[in-house]
Amino acid sequence: MQIAIIVGSHRRGSESSRVGAFVAGQLASIAAAVAVDTIDLAGNPLPLWDESLWQGDSPLAATWKPIRDRLRKADGFVIVTPEWAGTVPPGLKNLLLFAGPKEVAHKPALIVAVSSGRGGSYPVNELRTSGYKNNRLLYIPEHVIVQDVNDVLEGDSPAGERDAWIRKRIGFALAILLEYAKALGPVRSSGLTDHADFPYGM
């Protein structure tokens, strides 16, 4: 099994990248046999989506291919998103426009929102509302909001009760994500997920 961690911040050296690294470590401790691939959008590696992507020989398709291939190998995802002015970073929403059914359809995703203060709920709502429609990505019911991120998830030991709680919550949510990843494999192999007739969600 392979889990891809998508770090949605464009900033280099971001707190989201640090949270993504913590999540990768947690996955390794929960299930050593699970391969983890971190796709970090630091530096915003993708240009803006446009319909030329659908032309296989376009420069846009060539730029997308390395990330596309990594997403296709994954059985599930952790999407780490900061809250920027109450929204998901545009580069992350752009990646979700690039990602189609062949990359992410009927695969589970855990949302991990990151806030420097007491926010973080808006990105969760935004992704659940609009981050799945045509690509059929499946957000699991659990999510995690890492608030006051500068004060938590540093080092091997928790700094206090709140840090200990969020670490436990992350482990709990990741364990559920892995079970969803196991359970949804047969759905994708059933032959019922061909989207030729219905390429777009309603």
C-alpha positions in Angstrom: 0.0 0.0 0.0 1.2 3.5 -0.7 0.0 6.8 0.8 0.8 10.1 -0.8 1.0 13.2 1.5 0.2 16.3 -0.4 1.5 19.5 1.3 -0.5 22.3 -0.1 1.5 25.3 1.0 3.5 27.2 -1.7 5.9 28.5 0.9 9.3 27.0 1.3 10.1 25.8 4.8 6.4 26.1 5.7 4.7 24.9 8.9 2.6 22.7 6.6 5.8 21.0 5.3 6.8 20.3 8.9 3.3 18.9 9.7 3.6 16.7 6.6 6.9 15.4 7.8 5.4 14.6 11.2 2.5 12.8 9.5 5.0 10.8 7.4 6.7 9.7 10.6 3.5 8.7 12.2 2.5 6.6 9.2 5.9 4.8 9.4 5.3 4.0 13.1 1.7 2.8 12.6 2.4 0.7 9.5 6.0 0.1 8.6 4.9 -1.7 5.4 3.1 1.3 4.0 5.2 3.3 1.5 4.9 7.1 1.9 5.4 9.6 -0.8 5.4 13.3 0.0 4.4 15.7 -2.7 5.2 19.2 -1.5 3.9 22.2 -3.5 6.6 24.5 -2.0 7.6 26.8 -4.9 4.3 26.1 -6.6 5.6 23.6 -9.2 2.5 23.5 -11.4 1.4 26.3 -13.8 -2.3 27.2 -13.8 -4.5 24.5 -15.3 -6.1 25.0 -18.7 -7.7 22.6 -21.2 -4.5 22.1 -23.1 -3.7 19.5 -20.4 -6.1 17.2 -22.4 -3.7 17.2 -25.4 -1.2 14.6 -24.6 1.7 16.3 -26.4 1.2 19.7 -24.7 3.9 21.3 -22.5 1.3 21.4 -19.7 0.8 17.6 -19.9 4.5 17.1 -19.8 4.9 19.2 -16.7 2.0 17.4 -14.9 3.2 13.9 -15.8 5.7 13.4 -12.9 3.2 14.3 -10.3 0.4 12.5 -12.1 2.4 9.3 -12.0 3.0 9.6 -8.3 -0.7 10.2 -7.6 -1.7 7.2 -9.6 0.5 4.9 -7.5 -1.1 6.0 -4.3 -3.9 4.1 -2.6 -4.9 7.0 -0.4 -3.9 10.6 0.5 -3.2 12.9 3.3 -3.9 16.5 2.2 -2.1 19.0 4.4 -3.5 22.5 3.9 -2.8 25.8 5.6 -5.6 28.4 6.0 -4.7 31.4 3.9 -7.1 34.3 4.5 -9.8 31.7 5.3 -9.2 29.6 2.1 -7.2 26.7 0.7 -4.0 27.9 -1.1 -4.6 28.4 -4.8 -1.8 26.0 -5.8 -3.6 23.1 -3.9 -6.9 23.9 -5.6 -5.0 24.1 -8.9 -3.5 20.6 -8.3 -7.0 19.2 -7.7 -8.1 20.6 -11.1 -5.2 18.7 -12.7 -6.0 15.5 -10.8 -8.6 13.4 -12.6 -10.3 10.1 -12.0 -7.2 8.1 -13.1 -5.2 9.7 -10.4 -7.5 10.0 -7.3 -11.0 8.6 -8.0 -12.4 6.4 -5.3 -9.3 6.7 -3.2 -9.6 8.0 0.4 -8.2 11.3 1.6 -7.6 12.6 5.1 -7.7 16.4 5.4 -5.1 17.9 7.8 -5.7 21.7 8.2 -3.0 23.9 9.6 -3.5 27.2 11.4 -1.0 29.5 13.2 -3.9 30.6 15.4 -7.3 29.1 16.3 -8.6 28.8 12.8 -8.4 25.9 10.3 -12.0 25.0 9.8 -12.5 26.9 6.5 -10.1 24.8 4.4 -11.8 21.6 5.7 -15.2 22.9 4.5 -13.8 24.2 1.2 -12.2 20.9 0.3 -15.3 18.9 1.3 -17.5 21.2 -0.8 -15.5 21.6 -4.0 -12.3 19.5 -3.9 -13.8 16.3 -5.1 -16.5 16.8 -7.7 -15.0 15.8 -11.0 -12.0 13.8 -9.7 -14.1 11.6 -7.3 -11.6 11.9 -4.5 -13.2 10.6 -1.3 -12.6 12.6 1.8 -13.1 10.3 4.9 -15.4 11.5 7.7 -12.4 12.2 10.0 -10.2 15.2 9.6 -7.6 17.0 11.8 -7.1 20.7 12.5 -3.7 21.6 13.8 -4.2 24.9 15.6 -1.4 27.1 17.1 0.9 25.0 14.9 4.1 26.8 16.1 3.5 25.2 19.5 2.9 21.6 18.6 4.4 18.6 16.8 8.0 19.6 17.5 10.4 16.7 18.4 9.7 13.2 19.6 7.8 14.1 22.8 4.7 16.3 23.3 5.2 19.7 24.8 2.0 19.5 26.8 -1.5 18.0 27.0 -2.7 19.8 23.9 0.3 18.6 21.9 -0.2 15.1 23.2 -3.9 15.2 22.2 -3.3 16.4 18.6 -0.6 13.7 18.2 -3.1 11.1 19.3 -5.8 12.5 17.1 -3.5 12.3 14.1 -2.6 8.7 14.8 -6.3 7.8 15.2 -7.2 9.5 11.9 -4.3 7.9 10.0 -5.3 4.4 11.2 -8.8 4.9 9.9 -7.4 6.3 6.6 -5.4 3.1 6.1 -8.5 0.9 6.7 -10.4 3.0 4.1 -7.5 2.5 1.7 -7.8 -1.3 2.1 -11.6 -1.3 1.8 -11.8 0.9 -1.4 -9.3 -1.2 -3.4 -12.1 -3.7 -4.5 -14.3 -0.7 -5.5 -11.7 0.5 -7.9 -11.1 -3.0 -9.3 -14.8 -3.8 -9.6 -15.1 -2.4 -13.2 -17.9 -0.1 -12.1 -15.8 3.0 -11.8 -15.3 3.7 -15.6 -16.2 7.3 -16.1 -16.5 7.3 -19.9 -20.2 7.9 -19.8 -20.2 10.2 -16.8 -16.9 12.1 -16.7 -18.2 14.9 -14.5 -19.8 14.9 -11.1 -23.2 16.5 -10.5 
